[in-house]
């Protein structure tokens, strides 16, 4: 039984096959021109979905790199400013040592006080450094508020306690700022555990040392008074230590003989007094408090401008300089601690950048495996499709040329 095939069917089948072959070769040509194996999601739905996930992860990784660059720029500005602050504090420490020169008179100390006023202004200026984007570096979240304003006692902080952060990794948020209060105000007085000071009513030449902790387990956090008595002929100097926090106050050491420079120990603390305290002179021993570096400098300026006549005045000057020296040392330690924290974050950013670069290479490799074209295989396929199309065209031409009229004479 034979099957009749109409001429129109032959033409339709031929043109349909030619269109299919042309579509296939066009697709291969597009793959070659884009170097992409999958032109649409329909070519490989699983690979397309995976490629979309990897592309999104790569975009996030790129954004994290941008955030790290911004964080590094901000932290670099903080670090540079803290270096300048460190230089100012060290210069002030040098001036304190200079002020202790026994040959200096009131005019010399006035010159130092004037220089310190300039240093104070410079330090407040550094504390009010701009962040380069219209805000302030050390004002916390209140970026547009000037952190410090000068007062009669130093400077007042007007920012808040917030630290601005940036997402610098998929699971890492990093602080990119520091607050002015943490740098310039949260500074312990004295030796960091307790502070010693001479009473303003002292009339003798006693000079108290900053002291040190000898047994932290015995620290009570109480306020003590170290009071001297001078009696008899020849004069005998003794001292009594009173715990003023106890109710009622209690003497922890009573009528102890005084030896200049000898250690005086109680409550886990030790200090010494040099010089000749007068009868009734006293020194306070209190727990350390937080004090602004600007207050310390302001008090130092007042100390330099106070009269330093006679043994009483010289002792007051020495005690004031000792207090300022201890407080400025603590201020420097505090700034260096903050600076070390900033430096560690900058180093972490470098490590995160390296990790991010490695991730980017992995993402590129994965995308290549999912999307990139095997050029050798595609070129071979393209050549094969060309030959197939040419053969189909020739066969269609031959088939379309068949007609009974060619055999009618």
MORA-V726455 format. One record per pair of residues at least 12 apart in sequence whose C-alpha atoms are under 8 Angstrom apart, sorted by the first residue. I is the first residue (numbers start at 1). J is the second residue. Records with the same first field share a line. If there is no record, write none. Layout:
I->J ; J
This chain:
10->399 ; 400
11->400
14->396
17->392
18->389 ; 392 ; 393
21->385 ; 388 ; 389
22->389
24->385
25->382 ; 385 ; 386
28->378 ; 381 ; 382
29->382
31->373 ; 378
32->373 ; 375 ; 378 ; 379
35->372 ; 373 ; 375
36->371 ; 372 ; 373
37->371 ; 372 ; 373 ; 374
38->371
47->370 ; 371
48->370
50->370
51->367 ; 370 ; 371
54->363 ; 366 ; 367
55->363 ; 367
57->363
58->360 ; 363
61->169 ; 356 ; 359 ; 360
64->167 ; 168 ; 169 ; 170
65->168 ; 353 ; 356
67->166 ; 167 ; 168
68->166 ; 168 ; 349 ; 353
71->166 ; 168 ; 176
72->176 ; 346 ; 349
74->131 ; 176 ; 177
75->176 ; 177 ; 342 ; 346
76->346
77->131
78->137 ; 177 ; 178 ; 342
79->339 ; 342 ; 343
81->126 ; 129
82->335 ; 339
83->339
84->126
85->123 ; 126 ; 335
86->332 ; 335 ; 336
88->119 ; 123
89->328 ; 331 ; 332
90->332
92->116 ; 119
93->325 ; 328 ; 329
95->112
96->321 ; 324 ; 325
99->112 ; 304 ; 321
100->318 ; 321
106->305 ; 307 ; 308
109->304 ; 305
110->304 ; 305
112->304
113->300 ; 301 ; 302 ; 304 ; 305
116->297 ; 301
117->301
120->294 ; 297 ; 298
124->148 ; 149 ; 150 ; 155 ; 294
127->147 ; 148 ; 180 ; 184
128->146 ; 147 ; 148
137->177 ; 178
138->159 ; 177 ; 178 ; 179 ; 180
139->158 ; 159 ; 160 ; 161 ; 179 ; 180
140->159 ; 160 ; 161 ; 162 ; 163 ; 164 ; 177 ; 178 ; 179 ; 180
141->159 ; 160 ; 161 ; 162 ; 163 ; 164
142->159 ; 160
143->159
145->158 ; 159
146->158 ; 159
147->159 ; 180
153->294 ; 295 ; 298 ; 299
154->292 ; 294 ; 295 ; 296 ; 297 ; 298
155->292 ; 294 ; 295
157->180 ; 181
159->179 ; 180
160->179
161->179 ; 181
162->179
163->175 ; 176 ; 177 ; 178 ; 179
164->176 ; 177
165->177
168->349 ; 352
169->352
174->345
183->334 ; 335 ; 338
184->292 ; 293 ; 294 ; 331 ; 335
185->290 ; 291 ; 292 ; 293
186->290 ; 291 ; 292
187->289 ; 290 ; 291 ; 292 ; 293 ; 327 ; 330 ; 331 ; 334
188->288 ; 289 ; 290 ; 291 ; 327 ; 330 ; 331
189->288 ; 289 ; 290 ; 291 ; 326 ; 327 ; 330
190->210 ; 288 ; 323 ; 326 ; 327 ; 330
191->210 ; 211 ; 212 ; 288 ; 326 ; 327 ; 330
192->288 ; 330
193->213 ; 287 ; 288
194->285 ; 286 ; 287 ; 288
195->210 ; 211 ; 284 ; 285 ; 286 ; 287 ; 288
196->208 ; 209 ; 210 ; 211 ; 283 ; 284 ; 285 ; 286 ; 323
197->283 ; 284 ; 285 ; 319 ; 323
198->282 ; 283 ; 284 ; 316 ; 319
199->281 ; 282 ; 283 ; 284
200->316
201->281
202->278 ; 280 ; 281 ; 282 ; 312
203->277 ; 278 ; 281 ; 312
204->276 ; 277 ; 278 ; 279 ; 281 ; 311 ; 312 ; 315
205->275 ; 276 ; 277 ; 278 ; 311 ; 312 ; 314 ; 315 ; 316
206->273 ; 274 ; 275 ; 276 ; 277 ; 278 ; 315
207->273 ; 274 ; 275 ; 315 ; 316 ; 318 ; 319
208->271 ; 272 ; 273 ; 274 ; 283 ; 319
209->271 ; 272 ; 273 ; 322
210->271 ; 322 ; 323 ; 326
211->269 ; 270 ; 271 ; 272
212->269 ; 270 ; 271
213->268 ; 269 ; 270
214->268 ; 269 ; 270
215->268 ; 269
216->268
217->268
218->267 ; 268
219->267 ; 268 ; 269
220->267
221->286 ; 287
222->243 ; 244 ; 245 ; 246 ; 286 ; 287
223->243 ; 244 ; 245 ; 284 ; 285 ; 286 ; 287
224->241 ; 242 ; 243 ; 244 ; 245 ; 284 ; 285 ; 286
225->241 ; 242 ; 243 ; 244 ; 282 ; 283 ; 284 ; 285
226->239 ; 240 ; 241 ; 242 ; 282 ; 283 ; 284 ; 285
227->239 ; 240 ; 241 ; 280 ; 281 ; 282 ; 283
228->240 ; 277 ; 278 ; 279 ; 280 ; 281 ; 282
229->278 ; 279 ; 280 ; 281
230->278 ; 279 ; 280
231->279
236->257
237->257 ; 258 ; 279
238->255 ; 256 ; 257 ; 258
239->253 ; 254 ; 255 ; 256 ; 257 ; 258
240->252 ; 253 ; 254 ; 255 ; 256
241->253 ; 254
252->266
253->266
260->272 ; 273 ; 274 ; 275 ; 276
261->273 ; 274
293->327 ; 328 ; 331
296->324 ; 327 ; 328
297->324
299->324
300->320 ; 321 ; 324
303->317 ; 320 ; 321
304->317
